[in-house]
Amino acid sequence: MEKLHLPAPRIPLPNASTAAFVILLMLLTAFVFLAVYPNEFQLQSLVAGGCEPRRLRSTNFLGPVALPVPDPQLRILIGILTVPDSYQRRHLLRDAYFLQPNLTVSARIDIRFVLCGVTTEEQRVLVAIEILRYGDIMILDCEENMNEGKTYTYFSSLPGVFNGSTGGEPAYDYVLKADDDTYIRLDALAKALEGMPREDLYMGLFIPCKNITDRMGWMTGMAYALSWDLVEWIARSEIPRNHKAIPPHGEDVVLASWLRDASLGKNRFDMNPRMYDFYEEPTPCWSHDFIPDTIAVHKLKNNTKWAKTLEYFNLTVGLRPSNLYNMYQLKQ
């Protein structure tokens, strides 16, 4: 019997316009995914596990896309000492720093929330979620405390965490320790530090008031900066290691005593009146009304004080009309 030979079926090839449409659709899908889930493309950093931050944040705290700065002129780490249960405060701070204007100087500023060990099941789960979402948590090997060595543990841990991550260069030029009731204006901070020495630096709001020459003085705990060489010294010296806490003194007074005993921190800068406490009643020297060139405001103990501070510094200036809310209610 003769076989019947049927022609092979022909699969139509897409024409040029169809191919272009498919490519355009794929690109549009990728763009939408990047816009909606930007953090899927960021390398998160859990410094407690010894991983260094690999994305350089040149302007805002945790922006939609963390843009790398190839060679920043200034590198600053801000460690905000807080406690595991302060979830709401950390979220407020993230929003407040995210909405700040871009930096006007070539600088990289990394902000980390510094905790001692988490101890409850709730903390282990909720803090882990923060780490996965934001990558901005540092967990120290210590028990949570106010004046029993947390400051020492923070500073002394940093060289071990970051050294080796920058090819032999110091990881940062300056390291700040800050309270979680302090609001720091990042551009003002960067501009102030830009012209200061990169070694043996101790900068903040000094006590006694406007008396920077007083050898027994110290920088208040609201926020102060040390140059990286002093951070490395704290990590290796027996002076701070043997005097982590000196009751009844606070840890910031103790840190000043370390520097004094070692004849360090000679480049001292008092940022009064640009760093101050939230004004409620007349106090000598450290509390006054908001000023335009503010670096930091302290003692923002509740949301009302935060709202007044953020309103003065125009953090809602970018609000635009929308059918989703009444602008009059938000702007009155």
C-alpha positions in Angstrom: 0.0 0.0 0.0 1.3 3.4 -0.9 2.0 5.7 2.1 0.3 9.0 2.2 2.8 11.8 2.8 1.3 14.7 4.6 3.2 18.0 4.7 4.5 18.9 8.2 2.4 21.5 9.9 3.8 25.0 9.6 4.0 27.0 12.8 3.5 30.7 12.0 6.4 32.8 13.2 5.6 36.1 15.0 6.1 39.1 12.9 8.2 42.1 14.0 5.3 44.0 15.6 4.2 41.0 17.6 7.8 40.4 18.9 8.1 44.0 19.8 4.8 44.0 21.7 5.9 40.9 23.7 9.3 42.5 24.7 7.5 45.7 25.7 5.1 43.7 27.9 8.0 41.9 29.6 9.8 45.2 30.3 6.7 46.8 31.6 6.1 43.8 34.0 9.7 44.1 35.3 9.3 47.8 35.8 6.1 47.4 37.8 7.7 44.7 40.0 10.7 46.8 40.7 8.5 49.8 41.7 6.2 47.7 43.9 8.9 45.5 45.5 12.1 47.5 45.4 13.6 45.8 48.5 13.7 42.5 46.7 16.6 43.9 44.7 18.5 45.2 47.8 21.1 43.3 49.7 20.0 43.4 53.2 22.5 43.7 56.1 22.3 42.1 59.4 25.4 43.4 61.1 25.0 41.2 64.1 25.7 38.3 62.0 28.9 39.9 60.7 27.6 40.9 57.3 28.6 44.4 56.2 26.2 46.8 54.5 26.9 46.5 50.8 24.5 49.1 49.4 25.7 52.6 49.9 22.9 55.0 50.9 24.0 58.4 49.8 20.9 60.4 50.7 17.8 59.1 52.5 17.6 56.5 55.2 16.1 53.6 53.3 15.0 54.9 50.0 13.0 53.1 47.4 16.2 52.2 45.6 19.5 52.3 47.5 21.8 54.0 45.0 25.5 53.2 45.3 28.0 56.0 45.8 31.3 55.0 44.1 33.6 57.1 46.2 31.9 59.2 48.8 34.0 61.9 50.4 32.4 61.2 53.8 31.2 58.0 55.4 29.1 58.2 58.5 27.4 55.5 60.7 24.6 56.4 63.0 23.8 53.8 65.6 20.5 54.5 67.3 20.4 52.8 70.7 17.0 51.4 71.3 15.2 48.3 72.8 13.6 45.4 71.0 10.0 46.4 72.0 10.2 49.9 70.5 8.7 48.8 67.2 6.6 52.0 66.7 9.5 54.3 67.4 11.7 52.5 64.9 9.0 52.8 62.2 8.6 56.5 62.9 12.3 57.1 62.6 12.5 55.2 59.3 9.7 57.4 57.9 11.3 60.6 59.3 14.7 59.8 57.8 13.3 58.5 54.5 11.5 61.8 53.9 14.5 64.1 54.5 15.8 66.0 51.5 18.8 64.5 49.5 22.3 65.3 50.8 24.0 68.2 49.2 27.5 66.8 50.0 29.2 63.7 48.8 28.5 61.4 51.7 27.2 58.0 52.6 25.2 57.8 55.8 24.1 54.4 57.2 21.6 54.2 60.0 21.3 51.1 62.3 19.1 50.4 65.2 21.2 48.9 68.0 19.7 46.4 70.3 21.0 44.0 72.9 19.9 40.3 72.7 16.2 39.6 72.0 14.7 37.5 74.8 11.0 36.7 74.0 9.3 34.8 71.3 7.5 38.0 70.2 10.8 39.8 69.9 12.5 37.0 68.0 9.7 36.9 65.4 9.0 40.7 65.0 12.6 41.8 65.1 13.4 39.1 62.5 10.6 40.5 60.3 12.2 44.0 60.6 15.6 42.5 59.6 14.1 40.8 56.6 12.2 43.9 55.5 14.7 46.7 56.3 18.1 45.2 57.1 18.8 48.0 59.6 19.0 46.1 62.9 22.2 45.5 64.8 22.0 43.0 67.7 24.8 43.1 70.3 25.9 40.3 72.5 24.7 41.8 75.7 21.7 42.1 78.0 19.6 45.1 77.5 20.7 48.0 79.8 20.9 51.7 80.1 24.2 52.3 82.0 25.8 48.9 82.3 28.0 48.8 79.3 25.8 48.9 76.2 27.7 51.9 74.8 31.0 50.1 75.2 29.6 47.0 73.6 28.3 49.1 70.6 31.6 50.9 69.9 33.9 48.0 70.6 31.9 45.7 68.3 32.1 47.8 65.2 35.7 47.2 64.0 35.1 43.4 64.2 31.9 43.8 62.2 33.2 46.2 59.5 37.0 45.8 59.2 37.9 43.9 56.0 34.7 45.0 54.2 36.4 48.0 52.5 39.7 46.7 51.2 41.8 47.9 54.1 40.2 51.4 54.3 38.3 52.4 57.4 34.7 51.4 57.1 33.6 54.9 58.2 35.1 58.3 58.9 32.8 58.9 61.9 30.5 56.9 64.1 27.6 58.4 66.0 25.8 57.0 69.0 22.3 58.5 69.2 19.1 58.1 71.4 15.9 57.0 69.8 14.2 60.2 71.0 16.6 62.3 68.9 15.9 63.6 65.4 19.1 64.2 63.3 19.0 66.3 60.2 21.4 64.3 58.0 22.5 67.0 55.6 23.3 69.4 58.4 25.2 66.7 60.1 27.2 65.8 57.0 28.0 69.5 56.3 29.2 70.0 59.8 31.5 66.9 59.8 32.8 67.6 56.3 35.2 70.3 57.5 36.3 68.6 60.7 39.4 66.4 61.4 39.1 62.7 60.5 41.1 61.6 63.5 40.9 62.0 67.3 37.5 63.7 67.0 34.8 64.0 69.7 31.8 66.0 68.6 28.4 66.7 70.1 26.6 68.9 72.7 29.0 69.6 75.5 28.4 69.8 79.2 29.2 72.1 81.0 27.4 74.5 78.8 29.6 76.3 76.3 32.8 75.4 78.1 34.6 73.0 75.8 37.9 73.5 77.6 36.6 71.9 80.8 38.6 68.6 81.0 35.9 67.0 83.1 33.1 67.7 80.6 31.4 65.3 78.2 29.1 65.1 75.2 25.4 64.5 76.1 23.9 61.2 75.0 21.4 62.7 72.6 23.9 62.1 69.8 27.7 62.4 69.5 30.3 61.5 67.0 33.7 59.8 67.3 36.2 59.4 64.5 36.9 55.9 63.4 40.4 55.8 65.0 38.8 56.3 68.4 36.3 53.6 67.8 39.2 51.2 67.0 41.0 52.3 70.2 37.9 51.5 72.3 37.8 48.0 70.8 41.5 47.2 71.7 42.2 49.3 74.8 42.1 48.0 78.4 41.0 51.4 79.7 37.4 51.2 78.4 37.3 47.4 78.7 38.0 47.6 82.5 35.7 50.6 83.1 32.6 49.8 81.0 30.4 51.4 83.7 31.2 53.6 86.7 28.1 53.9 88.8 26.4 56.2 89.4 27.6 58.0 86.3 25.9 57.6 83.0 27.7 55.8 80.1 28.3 59.0 78.2 30.2 60.5 81.2 32.1 57.3 81.4 33.1 57.4 77.7 34.5 60.9 78.2 36.6 59.6 81.1 38.1 57.0 78.8 39.2 59.6 76.4 40.5 61.9 79.2 42.5 59.1 80.8 44.2 58.2 77.5 44.6 61.9 76.4 42.5 61.3 73.4 39.6 63.2 71.8 41.5 66.4 71.7 39.6 67.5 68.6 36.5 68.4 70.5 33.6 70.3 68.9 30.6 71.7 70.8 27.6 72.0 68.5 25.6 74.2 70.8 23.2 75.8 69.8 22.7 73.6 66.7 22.1 70.5 68.9 19.5 71.0 71.7 16.6 69.7 73.7 13.0 70.1 72.6 11.8 73.4 74.1 9.2 73.2 76.8 10.4 75.6 79.5 13.4 77.8 79.9 16.5 75.9 80.7 20.1 77.0 80.9 21.7 76.6 77.6 20.4 73.3 76.2 16.8 74.0 75.3 15.4 76.6 72.9 13.0 77.1 70.0 13.7 75.4 66.6 16.3 77.1 64.5 16.9 76.6 60.7 20.4 75.3 60.9 19.6 72.6 63.5 21.7 69.4 63.5 19.7 67.5 66.1 16.7 67.9 68.5 16.5 65.7 71.6 13.9 64.6 74.1 11.1 63.9 71.6 9.4 61.6 74.1 6.0 61.4 72.5 4.3 61.7 69.1 3.1 65.2 69.7 6.7 66.4 70.1 7.7 64.4 67.0 4.9 65.9 65.0 5.8 69.5 66.0 9.5 68.9 65.1 8.8 67.2 61.8 6.3 69.9 60.8 8.8 72.7 61.5 11.4 71.0 59.2 8.8 70.6 56.4 8.7 66.8 56.2 5.1 66.9 54.8 6.0 69.5 52.1 5.7 66.9 49.3 2.1 66.0 50.1 -0.1 66.3 46.9 -3.8 66.4 46.4 -5.6 63.0 46.1 -9.0 61.6 46.1 -7.9 59.3 48.9 -7.8 62.1 51.5 -8.9 65.6 52.3 -6.0 68.0 51.8 -7.7 70.6 54.0 -7.8 68.3 57.0 -4.1 67.6 56.6 -3.0 71.1 55.9 -5.1 73.2 58.2 
